[in-house]
Amino acid sequence: MVLTDDNFATIIKAVESGRNIYENIKKAIQFLLSGNFAAILVVIVASLMSLPVPFAPVHLLFINLLTDSLPAIALGLEPYHHDVMGEKPRPVKESILTKDFLTRIGVEGGVIGAVVLAAFLIGYRDGNKVLAGTMAFAVLCLSRLLHGYNCKAKKPVIFTGEFFNNHFMQGAFLAGFILLTVVLTVPVLHDFFCSADT
């Protein structure tokens, strides 16, 4: 570490900044892994139940490019918190994918997957695989956009000021919601998004 001034408080600020950056990286990883685990889980369960594949390739491309990347970038830009200095230093050799972290990812992905699978089964009651795929796609996109807020902290933020403290997250959610609405409501896009075996 090289100090560019004679103020040793700079060391404290540097440690605080490093811890916040590390936390933001974990939030983005948590968001991406739990969301992707949910999608994989839905596909596996649908295959085991001899059901059609819930998502077309274009659905997954849309999810990965828009409802994945925008909130993940926003989570990487979360405002810094001073309370990170109250935490114990993590062991040098500790992996970012700890047991507790992976458990949280699994639980969150399982819940999202269960909701998406339920939407798919509701849409497939009459054997309409296009409706079922559309419902699964819409629920997965919206769930992941909302899940971005869940990844902001280890405790619920919905009724706190922390819910609105990241303008990038608000923009990511709004952009994703508008794009999803356009895909679902503009007729000219329907053939493109239903072109695969949905």
C-alpha positions, 0 to 999 in steps of 0.5 A: 500500500502506497500513501499519497499523503501524510494522513493515515486515515486514508488507510481506513478509507481505502479498507472501507472502499475495498470492502464495499467493492467486494460486497457489491461484487458478491451482490452481483454474483448472488443475483446472477447465479441464483437467477440462472439456477432458477432457469436451469431448475425449471428446464430440468424439472420440466424435462423430468416431467416430460413437458415441453422445454419452457424457454426458447433460445431467444427467451434465454438470450433476452434474459441474459442480455437485458434482465440479467446484465442491467440489474447486475451492473446496477448492483455493482454500483450500489452506494457504499455503506460505512457499516462494513467496517464493523464486520470482522476481516474475512480469512485471506484464503476464504473463497467468495463462494462460501457455504452460507453464500451458496445456500442463499443462492440455492434457496433464492434460485429454488423459490424463483424456479418454483414460481416460474414452474407454477406459471408454466404448469398453469399455462400448460393446463390445456396443452397450449405450450405457447401460452405456457412458455410465454407465462414462464418467460414473463414470470422469470423476467419479472422475478429476476428484476424484482430479485435485484432488490432482494440482493441489495442487502441480507435483510429486506429493504422494501420498507427502508430508504435503502430501497430507493438509494440506487438510481441505477437499480431503479433505471435497470428495473424500469428498462427491463419492465418496459422491454418485457412489456413491449415484447409481450404486447407488440404483435410484430414481436410475437412471431419472433419470440415464438419462433422456437419450440415454445 
